[in-house]
Amino acid sequence: MSNKDVSVVLAHGAWADGSSWARVITALDAEGITTVAAPLPLTSLADDVAALNRTLDRIEGPVVLAGHAYAGAVIAETRSPRVEALVYVAALAPDEGETVAEMFYRAPPHPFAPKLAPDANGLIWLPEPAFASAFAQGARAEDLAVLAAVQRPISPACITVPVGRPLWKDVPSWFLVAEDDRMIAPETQRSMAARMKAAVRSHAVDHTPIVTAPKLVADIIREAIGALVRQT
């Protein structure tokens, strides 16, 4: 088996869509690695897992499954036999019985972290100024404009439901810890990665390195692919 025999599936987090992975996709595509961004509705954890499973059903062969932020919980809920490794990018990794919200609020918020609450429709939006101050403070102005324009709100039903047995207990995992993260505390990321026994790669990047440091993200995905290839 070679690197080109492994597909990569990418899951976006809250307040984002698949376009947030654009530079990671192009980096992997340049090496002939099949990459697919799963569209998540962000309407409930169950809905998002079902959407991810539909994407995985389209893939043949082994998969490295990567999730950013909230999607860390989503990728751990799939039971697709195709998934042979997980990559967490500044992501949340609740254990069985825990909720995403419990992990998100485990540590005191960063001074620049936005205050979040459902709107009149019961959906949580990220205040537009927070894209530049907390979500992706390392991003260029044009990237911030796109992030704000395409943001998708998240439902409380995504983050308040206890998760099942996470897949990271059964397959190898990698974790990119974002040391300059203002949304998910770096110490929370490190503690989750430690209990996962993940291969940790720590970098001085913001909450959204898939946009601001795509090479680092692509590197860790390649590392996971390489580990699978060497096992065969």
MARKEDO-909379 format. One line per field, with one value per residue (C-alpha): x, y, z; residue number from 1. Coordinates in Angstrom, 1 decimal, padded with zeros to 4 digits. Example, Ala and Ser with C-alpha at 12.3 -4.5 7.8 and 13.67 -1.06 7.14 Angstrom:
2
px	[012.3/013.7]
py	[-004.5/-001.1]
pz	[007.8/007.1]
k	[1/2]
This chain:
232
px	[000.0/001.2/000.1/-002.2/-004.1/-005.3/-008.1/-008.5/-011.8/-012.0/-014.7/-015.2/-016.1/-018.7/-019.0/-017.3/-017.9/-015.8/-014.1/-012.2/-010.0/-009.3/-005.5/-005.1/-007.1/-004.9/-001.7/-002.7/-004.2/-000.9/000.6/-002.2/-004.0/-007.7/-009.3/-013.0/-014.5/-017.7/-020.5/-021.9/-025.3/-024.4/-028.0/-027.3/-024.5/-026.5/-027.2/-023.5/-022.4/-025.0/-023.7/-020.2/-021.1/-022.8/-019.5/-017.5/-019.8/-018.6/-015.0/-013.3/-010.2/-008.6/-009.3/-007.5/-010.3/-009.5/-011.6/-011.3/-012.6/-016.2/-015.7/-013.4/-016.5/-018.1/-015.2/-015.0/-018.7/-018.4/-018.3/-017.1/-014.7/-012.8/-011.5/-008.0/-006.6/-007.9/-006.3/-007.5/-006.8/-007.3/-010.2/-012.5/-012.4/-015.0/-014.8/-017.8/-020.6/-019.1/-020.5/-018.7/-019.8/-018.1/-014.8/-015.2/-015.8/-013.5/-010.9/-011.5/-012.1/-009.4/-009.9/-010.7/-013.0/-016.5/-019.6/-021.9/-025.6/-028.5/-030.3/-034.1/-034.0/-032.1/-028.9/-025.4/-023.6/-020.1/-020.0/-018.3/-015.5/-014.6/-013.2/-010.3/-010.0/-010.3/-011.3/-008.4/-006.4/-003.5/-005.5/-005.2/-008.0/-009.3/-009.5/-011.3/-013.8/-014.5/-014.8/-017.3/-019.3/-019.7/-020.1/-022.7/-024.4/-024.3/-027.2/-027.0/-028.1/-024.6/-022.8/-025.1/-025.5/-023.2/-021.1/-020.7/-017.5/-015.1/-013.3/-010.0/-010.0/-009.7/-007.6/-004.4/-004.8/-002.8/-003.4/-002.3/-002.3/-002.8/-000.8/-002.2/-005.8/-008.3/-011.4/-010.3/-007.8/-004.4/-004.2/-007.6/-006.2/-003.1/-005.1/-007.5/-004.6/-002.8/-005.7/-006.2/-002.6/-002.4/000.7/000.9/002.3/002.3/002.6/002.2/-000.9/-004.4/-007.6/-007.9/-004.6/-006.4/-006.6/-003.6/-001.0/-002.2/001.2/001.4/-002.0/-001.1/002.1/000.4/-002.2/000.7/002.3/-000.9/-001.0/002.6/002.0/-000.8/001.3/004.2/001.8/001.0]
py	[000.0/003.5/007.0/007.2/004.2/006.0/008.6/011.5/012.7/016.1/017.3/021.0/022.6/025.0/028.3/026.9/024.8/022.5/025.5/026.0/023.0/024.5/024.9/021.5/019.9/021.5/020.5/016.9/016.9/018.0/014.7/012.7/012.0/011.6/014.1/014.8/017.4/016.1/018.6/018.7/020.4/021.3/020.7/017.9/015.6/012.7/014.6/015.4/011.8/010.6/013.1/012.1/008.4/009.2/010.7/007.7/005.4/007.0/006.1/002.9/001.7/002.9/006.4/008.9/011.0/014.5/016.8/020.5/021.9/020.6/017.9/016.1/014.8/013.9/011.9/009.8/008.8/007.1/003.3/003.0/000.1/002.2/004.6/003.5/006.7/009.9/013.4/016.1/019.7/022.0/019.7/018.5/014.9/014.1/010.7/008.4/010.1/013.6/016.4/018.8/021.7/020.2/020.0/023.5/025.2/023.1/025.9/029.6/031.4/033.4/037.2/037.5/034.6/035.6/035.2/032.6/032.1/030.9/033.5/033.7/030.7/028.6/028.7/029.8/032.2/033.5/037.3/038.6/040.4/037.2/035.7/038.2/038.3/034.6/032.2/032.9/035.8/034.8/034.9/037.4/039.9/038.2/034.8/036.5/037.9/034.5/032.8/035.3/035.2/031.4/030.7/028.1/028.3/025.4/024.0/023.4/019.8/019.3/020.1/019.1/015.4/012.8/011.0/007.2/005.2/007.3/005.7/007.0/004.2/001.7/003.3/005.4/009.1/012.3/015.6/019.1/021.2/024.9/026.7/030.2/029.0/031.5/029.3/026.0/026.3/024.8/023.0/021.4/020.2/018.8/016.9/015.4/014.4/012.8/010.6/009.6/008.5/010.5/011.4/015.1/017.8/021.2/024.5/028.2/028.6/029.9/028.0/027.6/026.3/024.6/028.2/029.9/027.1/024.5/023.1/022.0/020.4/018.6/017.4/015.7/014.1/012.8/011.4/009.5/008.2/007.1/005.2/003.2/002.5/001.2/-001.2/-003.0]
pz	[000.0/-000.8/000.4/-002.6/-001.5/001.7/001.4/003.7/005.0/006.6/009.0/009.7/013.0/014.3/012.4/009.4/006.3/004.1/002.5/005.7/004.7/001.2/001.6/003.3/000.4/-002.2/-000.4/-000.3/-003.8/-005.1/-003.9/-005.4/-002.1/-002.4/-000.1/000.7/003.0/004.7/004.8/008.4/009.0/012.6/013.6/016.2/017.0/015.6/012.4/012.0/012.6/010.0/007.5/008.1/007.7/004.3/003.1/004.4/002.6/-000.7/000.0/-000.9/001.0/004.2/005.5/007.7/009.3/010.5/012.5/013.4/016.7/017.4/014.7/017.0/018.8/015.4/014.0/017.2/016.9/013.5/013.3/009.7/009.4/006.7/009.3/010.4/012.0/013.4/013.3/015.8/014.8/017.8/018.4/021.2/022.3/024.9/026.5/026.8/028.8/028.4/026.3/023.9/026.1/029.1/027.3/025.7/029.0/031.1/031.5/032.1/028.8/027.1/027.6/023.9/023.7/022.6/024.7/023.0/023.3/021.1/019.1/018.6/016.4/018.9/017.0/018.1/015.8/016.2/016.5/013.4/015.3/017.0/013.8/014.0/017.7/018.7/016.0/013.5/014.8/012.6/009.4/006.5/006.0/002.9/004.8/007.7/005.3/003.8/007.2/008.4/005.2/005.1/008.8/009.7/013.1/015.5/017.4/021.2/020.3/018.9/022.2/025.0/024.3/026.0/023.5/023.1/023.3/021.2/018.2/019.5/022.0/019.1/016.4/016.5/016.7/016.2/017.8/016.7/019.9/019.0/021.7/020.8/020.7/022.1/021.7/023.2/025.9/025.0/028.4/027.7/024.3/026.0/028.6/026.1/023.8/026.8/027.8/024.2/024.1/020.8/019.0/019.9/017.7/019.4/017.5/018.2/016.0/016.5/016.7/013.0/011.6/008.8/007.4/009.0/009.0/006.5/005.9/009.6/009.3/006.1/007.6/010.5/008.2/006.0/009.2/010.0/006.4/006.5/009.7/008.1/005.0/007.1/008.9/005.7]
k	[1/2/3/4/5/6/7/8/9/10/11/12/13/14/15/16/17/18/19/20/21/22/23/24/25/26/27/28/29/30/31/32/33/34/35/36/37/38/39/40/41/42/43/44/45/46/47/48/49/50/51/52/53/54/55/56/57/58/59/60/61/62/63/64/65/66/67/68/69/70/71/72/73/74/75/76/77/78/79/80/81/82/83/84/85/86/87/88/89/90/91/92/93/94/95/96/97/98/99/100/101/102/103/104/105/106/107/108/109/110/111/112/113/114/115/116/117/118/119/120/121/122/123/124/125/126/127/128/129/130/131/132/133/134/135/136/137/138/139/140/141/142/143/144/145/146/147/148/149/150/151/152/153/154/155/156/157/158/159/160/161/162/163/164/165/166/167/168/169/170/171/172/173/174/175/176/177/178/179/180/181/182/183/184/185/186/187/188/189/190/191/192/193/194/195/196/197/198/199/200/201/202/203/204/205/206/207/208/209/210/211/212/213/214/215/216/217/218/219/220/221/222/223/224/225/226/227/228/229/230/231/232]
